[in-house]
Amino acid sequence: MVKYYMFLILVVMMFSGNLIVGKAVSELPPITVAFIRNVIAFLVIAPLGLKQFRQYFDVFRRDWKPLLGFALTGITTFNVLIYLSLNYTTSTNAGIVEATTPVFAMIVGYIFLKERLSNRQIFGVALSFVGAVWVLIEGSIERLLALQINPGDLTMLLAMIVWAFYSLLLKQHNHKYPIYGAMFAMIGLGALVMIPVVAIEWLFVFPGAELFYVESISGLLYLGIFPSVIALYFWNSAVQNLGPSLSSVFLNLLPVFTTIGAMIFLGETVSLAQIAGGVVVITGVLIATNVRLSMFKRG
């Protein structure tokens, strides 16, 4: 179990980098960013994944529907929504909104997997959610009552719902496939289904836009290697062994890494409401993971 907890911590670090770098390259169209990320990831995983894909081709051909589900949720829709949201909100806010994932993972897991959580875990997740909402409304009850919330934050919230369903699919079907072959297949499918969509973006949504520039290359390489391949491998392994609800709780640590990185690399300022909300979120993480962390100490 210790290994999978370490995997999740590394995932959170790389996911925070995804938000920071995604904000840095937000001049690029969002679907284009997600598409290029997938293409780079596909090339990176190909040396390991292609061999397994050929070896277990009959398995992939027989059970292709879950792979398509992986591609449509965690590989395409989730990433497009993230990069779209970063056009309207800060990476700090995006990180705190992403910390609400355990709420949706818990609901989805309860409905579809009949997962049971202790009262302590439910309280911790709820507390984290309250902290995230506090950030969304910037500490203003009047803003909540008036429903004046940044559209980028709402888009990010929708991305978290999509990610919860992706984690659900992983829990149900990921054991059927060899891990590198599955990553090769889902990333490849994700890139394929995005071709017509990215073509529409280039032709009609951002016609004449500068799609590539030198300063974006290093950022796109980071997105295509770390959150797309390495973090995906770690996340899939952790979800398979720990379940989507517990694994998602670790995403509540995103505000810490994202806020620090945004302040250092993007020069974002942090308000007292964000700090207070982040503290509440982290407190919820510690409460929700208390039982399992005792196992971690014994492991």
N, C-alpha and C positions, 0 to 999 in steps of 0.2 A: 504493500500500500504506500510506503514511503515514496517510492519512485513516482507514483502517479500524482501525489501532492506536489512534488518538485516539478513535474511536467506542467501542472496547472499554474504554478507561480511563473514559470518561463512563458507560458501562453499569455498571461496577463501583461507581462513586460513587452512582449512582441505586439500584442493587440494595442497597447498604449502607443507604441511606435507607429502602428498603422494609422491611428487618429492624428498623430502629430505630423507625419509625413503626408497623409492624405490632405490635411489642411494646407501644407506647404505647396502641394501641386494642385490646389483647387482652381487654378486658372484653366486647367484642362477640363474638358467636358467629363462629367461623372461616369457615364457609361464607357467612355473611352478609357478612363483610368482603370475601371474594373476589367475591361477587355484585355488591355495590355498586361495587367497584372496576371490574368489567367494564362495568357500566352507564355509569359516568362516562366510562370510556375510549371506549365506543361513541359517546357523544354528542360527545366531543372529536374523534374521527377521522372522524365522519360527513361534515362539510363537504368533506373531501378524498377520502374513500373512496367515498362514494355515487356520485359521478360516474364514477369508474373502474369501480365494480361494475356500473353500468348499461351502460357502454361495452363491457365485456368479459364480459357476462353469459353468453354462450354458453360461454366458457372455464370460468367458475366452475361452470356447470351440468354440463359434461362431466367436469370433474375435481374433483368435490366431495368425494371420499373423503379426499384429503390434507388438505383444509381442515378436515374433521371431526377428523382426527387431530391437527392443530395445536391445535384447540379443546379436545380431550379431554386432551391432554398439557400443553402449555405455558400454556394459558389457564385451565383449570379445575383439574385434579388437582394440578398443581404448586403453584398458589397456595393451594389449600385445605390442602394438607399443610404448607406454610410457616406459615400463620397458626394451624394446629392445633398445630404444634410450639412456637410462641412462647408457648403457654399453659403449657408445662412446662419450658422452658429459657430461657436468657438470649439476648439478641440477639448478644452477643459469641460465645457458643458456636455459635449458628446460623450466624454469618458464617464461622467457622472450618470448620464441617462443610460449608458450601456450597463451600468451597475444594477439596473432594474431587471436584467435578464432572469435572475433566480425566481422572481415573482411569476413570470410567464412560464418558466420551466417547471415550477412547482405545480401550477394550474394544469398545464398540458400533461405532465407526468401523472398527476392525480386522476385526470379524466381518462386518459388513454392507456396508462400503464398500471393504474391502481397503486401507485407508489404512496407509501405512508411516511409522513414526517412527524417528528416529535413536536410537542408544544413549544419547546425551546427553539427549534429550527424555524417553525412558523413565525414565532415572535421576532426572531432575528431578521428573517427575510422581510417581514412587514416593516420593521424599524428602518431597514436599509431603503425600502421603497419610500418611506416618509422623508428620509434625508434627500433622496433624489428629487422628489416633488418640490421640496423646499428650494432646491437649486433652480428648478425650472421656473418657479414663480419669483425667484430672486428675493425670497423672504417677505414677499408682499401678499397678504391675504386678499387685498383689494384686486391684485392682479389675477389671483386664482378665481375670484368671484366674477371678474370681467372676462375670464378665459382669454387673457392677453398673453399667449405663450408663443415663443419663437417657433415658426414653422419648421425650422431646422431641427429643433428639439423633438417635435412631433414626428418628423420623418425618422429620426434616430430611434424613437420609441417603437415605430412600426418595424424597423430593422430588427429590434430585439425580439419581437413576436415571431418574426420569420426565423431567427436563429433558434428560438425555443423549439420550433417544429423540426428544424434540421437536427437538433440534438435528440429529439424524440425518434426520428427516423434512424439515426445512428444506433441508438440503444436497441431498436427492434431488428435491424438488418445488417449492421456492420460486421457481425461475426461470420457472415456468409462468405466474405471475400478476403483474400490476402491483402494486407494493408497498403502496400505500395501499388499493387495492381488496381485497387479500388481508387486510390488517389489519382492515379494516371487516368482512369476511366472517368471519374466525376469531374476532374479539372478539364479534361478534353471535351466532355459533353458540355460543360459550362461555356467553354470558348466557342463551341460550334453554335449553340443556341443564341449566343450574343451577336453573331455575325450580322444577321439582318437588322437587329436593333441598333447596333453601333453604326451601321451604314445609314440608317434613317437619321441618327443623331448628326453624322457628318454632313449629310445632304440637306437636311431641312431644319434641324434645331440649331446647329452651330455652323451654318454654311460659311466657308471662308475662314474659319477659325484656325489659328496656329495650333496644330494638334501635337507637335513635338518641338521641344526646345532643349538646348544643351543642359540647362540647369535642372531639368526634370529627370534626367537619365538615372542619376544615382538614387533618387527617391523612388522611381518606378522599379528599379532593381531590388531595392529593399522590400517594397510591397510584394513583388513577385517571388521572393525567396523566403523571407522570414515569416510574415503572417500567413502566406499562402501555402507554403510547403512544410516548414519546420513546425510552426505553431499548429497547423492542421493535423499533422501526425501526432503531436503531443495531445491535442484536444480529443481526437478520435480515440486514442488509446485510453485516456482518462475516463471519458464518457462510457466506454465499453466496460470498464472495470469498476467505476464508482457510481455510475448513473448520471443522468442529465441534471437532476435537481441539485445534488451535492456539488458536482463539477461547476455548475453555473454560479453557485454562491461565491466562488473565488473571483468571479468577474467584478464583484463589488469592490475589489481592491484597485480597479482601474483608475478611479479618481486620484489616487495617490501618485501613481506613476505618470498619468497623463498630465496632471497639474504641474508637477515638477518639470517634466519635459517641455510643456508649453511655455512655462515661465523662462526656461533656459534658452530654448531654441527658437521660439516664436515671439517672445516678449509679451505674452498675454498677461494681463493683470488679474488678480484674484480678489473677489469681494469677500466681505465677512459672511455673507449668505452662503457663498460657495464653500468657504472653510467650515462653517457650521454644518452645512449639509454633508460635506465629505466626512466629517467626524462622526456624524450619526450613521452614515453608510458603513464606515469601517467598524463601528461598534456593533452594528447588526451582523456583520461578517463574523466577528469574534464570537458572538452569541450563537449564531446559527451553526457554526462549525465546531463548537466546543466538544460535543460528544465524539465526533470523528477524530478531532485533534488529539484526544486522549489515546486513541488507537495509534495515531502517528507517533506519539512519544514512546509507545511500547514497541512499535514496529522495528 
